[in-house]
Amino acid sequence: MMERAVIGIDLGATRIKAGLVRGERIVGTVVVNLNPADRGQEGIVRRLAAVVEELRAKFLEPGEQPAGIGIGSPGAIRHATGVIVRAPNFAEWSDFELGRMLSEATGLETRLDNDANVITLGEAVYGAGRGMRDFLCLTLGSGLGGGLFLDGAIYRGADGMAGELGHIGVEPEGFPCNCGSRGCIEQYVAAVGIRNYVARDRLFGDDTPAALADPDLPRRLYQMCRDGHPVAVKYFHDVGYYLAMGIGTFLNLLNVEAVILGGGLARSFDAFGPTMREELHRRAYPVLVERTSIVLCELWEDAGILGAAALLNPKP
């Protein structure tokens, strides 16, 4: 008997990546870039509904209906109601009832959670966190996302908005952050951190503005680091240093089994990992550091889709 399909959607700041999922397998995907007309509440609902219909048409059997839609979205989200309270990269998304609106547009049950929580759930059900009761998931992407998997479940807090780990302060008067504060850890450890370092130092001279606009800049700096460029080496040293500050705080507070690192910049682990491991012993109780595994994720680019699908089917 064929397993019932679920639609998983990874909603990002610039694109939608959606897939039809059966069990642990992504049957097919649709990827679309967002344009300015998609960024309002009604516009994003229309675009998401169109993506859902495309998945249905391309990958479902005739007459088959999916079990529902799971979405991982940026922003502070009330998981129980599917309401996005605030999303820094989408100015119009204040108290946005995305779950209800997409359900009405598609006729399908829709469940919504923060994108980092969704990635964490994906790793718990299908990836590096499988079988663990307590772990922390950090996604080093354009920013730093964080998810808490505690006592066998995603921990969401009183209002469903716990886990904003990227906004732990590491420099009181540091780089300004989109959240309104300064010196948040994500401004030092993710792709935005690499860009902040390059902009601060004008690393490429007059060509720095063009370099900052290059989406491949973090990968470019990583290659420079591997080639021994001293400034690039220093940047990845700083990524490891600040990441250790954050992880040390989290270990002292939570005493988890493991820290799982995902996101694009995690592929540069060989460049920042040694500094991070060394510094971590100075930032947390040694007994906590020694018993905690630091591992890379297993799902990588599929984590958002599989984790979103797991919102409807939390066990494989």
N, C-alpha and C positions, 0 to 999 in steps of 0.2 A: 504494500500500500504506500503510495507516494506521500511524503511528508507535506503538510500544508505550508504554503509559502508565506513569508513575511517580507514587507518592504522596509529596508533600513536606509535612513537618509543621514548623511554627514553634511550638515549645513555650515559652510564656512563664511568668512568675511568677503570672499571674492568669487566663490563657486559653490555649486551643489554637486555632491557625489552620492548617487543613490544606487541601491542594488536590490535584486530579488534574492532572498535567502531561503534555502531549504536545509533545515538542520544546521550543520556547520559549514555548508557550502554556499558560496555566492554564485548563483546561476548566471547572472548577467548584470551589467552596470550601465548607467547613464550618467554622463558628466556634462554639466553646462556651466558656463561662466555667467556671473551676474552682471547686469548693466544697470545704469542709474534708475531706470523705471521699475526695477525689481526690488529696490531697497526699502520702499515703504511697506506698510502692513498689508494692504490689499495686493500690491505688486508681488510680494514674495509668496503670498498664498496662491495667487494665480500661477506663478512659475512652478511652485512645488506641486500643485495639482496637475499641471501639464507633465511634469516629470513622472508622477505616479501613473498617469494614463499611458505614457510611453512605455514604462516598464510592464504594465499590464498587457499592452498590445504586443510587445516583442517577446515576452518570456513566459506568460501564463498559458496553460492549456485552455482550449475553447470551453467556455462556461465556468472556468475556475475563478474563485474569488480569494484574494489573499486574506490572511487572518487579521491583518491590520498594518498600521504604519508606526514605526519607531523613529524618532528624530533626535539627533544630538545637535544642539544649537549653542552658539556662544551666548554669554550673558548670565545674569543672575535669574534663576528660574524657580518658580514654585512648582515642584514636580507633581504634587497631588492634583493640581488644577491645570497644568499645561500653560501657565501664564509666564511670559518673559517680563520680569519687573524692569530690567534695564540691560541694555547691551551697548557697551561703549562705542562699537564700530557701526551701530545702526541708530542714529539719533531719534528716529520716529518710533522705536520699539519700546515705548513706555507703557507698562501694563498691557502688553500685547497678548491677546488670547489666541495664540497660534494653534494650540492643540484643538480647541473647539472649532476655529474657523476652517482648518484644513479637514477636520472630520466632516463638517457640513459640506465642504466643497467636493469631497471624494466619496462620501458615504461609508467610510471605513473608520474603525476605532483608531485613535491616534494618541500615542503616548510620547511625552517630550521630557528631555532632561538636558542638563548642561553637557557640552561636548566632552569635557574632561571626564565627567562621571561615566559617560557612555563608553569612552575608550577604556576606562578602568573596568567597567562591567564586561566588555569584550575580552580583556585579558584574563579576568576572573573565570569566565565561562569557557573560553576557547583557547587561551594563550598561556603566557608565562606565569600567571597567577592561579592557574587551575590547581585545585586541591588546597590552596592556602586559606587560612581564616583571617589573617590580618596583614595587609600590605598597603603601601603607598605607591601610587602611579603618578609620575611626572612626565608631561609631554613637552619636549623642547622643540616647539614649532616656531611660528611667527612670534608668539609670546610663550609664557610658561603656564600650562594648565596643570591642575592638580586634582586627583581623585583619592578618596579615602575608602578603602575596603576594610571594614572593621567587624569582627565577630561574624564573618560569613556573609556580609551584605554591604552595599553602598551606604556610607554614612552621609546623611544630607542635612542634619541639624534641625533646629526648631521650625524653620520656614522653608526647608528644602534647598538652602543656598550655602551650605557649608562647603569647605574645600577650596576657597579662593587662595590657594597657596602661593600663587604668583605675586600676590600683593602683600607678602610679608616684607617688612622694611629691613634693608641691609645697609643703607647709607642715609642717615637722617636728612641730609640736604643734597641728595644725589640727583640723578637724572629725573626729570618730571615724567609722570606716568599718566596714561589715559584715564585711570580711575580717579584722578584728582589729587593724589598724594605725590610724594617724591621718594626716590631711592628704593622703589619696590624691586624685589629680586628679579622679576622677569625683565627688567631693564638692563640686566647685567649678564644673563645666562642664556638667553634664547637668541633667535635671529635678530630680534630688536636690539639685544645687547651688542652683538657684533656691529650692527649699523651705528649704534651710539658711539662705540669706540672709534670707528672709522670717521664719523662726522666730527667728533671731538678733536681728533688729531689731524684732520684733513689729510688722511693717509695718501691719497692719490693726487694731492695738490689741486690744481684747477679742474681736474677730471673727477674730483670727489662727488659733486652732485650727480653726475651721470652714473658713477659707480653705485651710489646709494639707491638709485632707481632700478638697478639691475636685480631681478628676483633671484638670480644665482649668486649674489654677492657672498652669502655665508659659505657656499660650496667653494667659491673662488678663494676665500680666505683660508679655508681648510687646506686646500691644495698648496697655497703659499706656506702654510704652517708645516706641512709634510716636506716641503722643499727646503725648510730651514730658515725662512724669512723671519728675522728676530722679532719684528713687531707683531706679525701674525702669531708666532709662538707665544708671545706675551698675552695676546688677546685670549687665546684658548686656555692659557694658564689662569687668567682672571675668571673665565667662565667656570673652571673647576674650583677656584677659590671661593667664589660667591655661592656656587651650588652647594659646596660643603657647608657653608654657613647656614643655608636654609635647611638642608637635610639634617644637620646636627640638631637644629632646633626641633624638627619634626620627630626625630628619634627620641630625644629627651622627653617629649610630650606623649608619644604614642606607643613606643616599644613594639614596632611592627616586625614581622618576620622578614620582610624584603622591601626594597625600593625598586620599582620597575621603571626604567627610563625608555620613553618612546619619543616620537616626533623626529623631524628631519635632522635636527642638530645632534640627536643621539647617535647618528651614524658616524659622528666625529669623536666617538668616545675615546679612541686611542690618543687623541690630542689633548683632551681635558681630563680624562679619567685618572691618570696617575696623580695629578695635583689634587683632584677632588678626594681621592682615597687618603692621601697623606694628610691633607688639611682636616678631613673629617675626624681623625683621631684627636684633634685639638679642639673640636667643636661639640663633642658629645661625650657622655660617659663611655669609657672604653668598653665596658661589658656590653653595652647596647650596640656599639659599632661592631664588635667582634661577632655578635650573634645575628647580625642583620646582613642578608645577601643583597648585593647591588647587582641587578641583572638587566639586560636589554629586553625589550618587549619581543614578542613573537609575531604579532599580527601586522605590525607596521601600517602600511596604507589601508589595509582592510579593517583595522580596528574600529573605525567610526561606523562603518556599515554593519559589521557583525555585532558591535555593542548596541547599536540602535535597535537592531532586530531582537536582541536579547531582552529589551525592555518589555516585549510581548511574550517572549519564550525564554525565561531566564535560565533554563537548564537544557543542555544539548540532548 
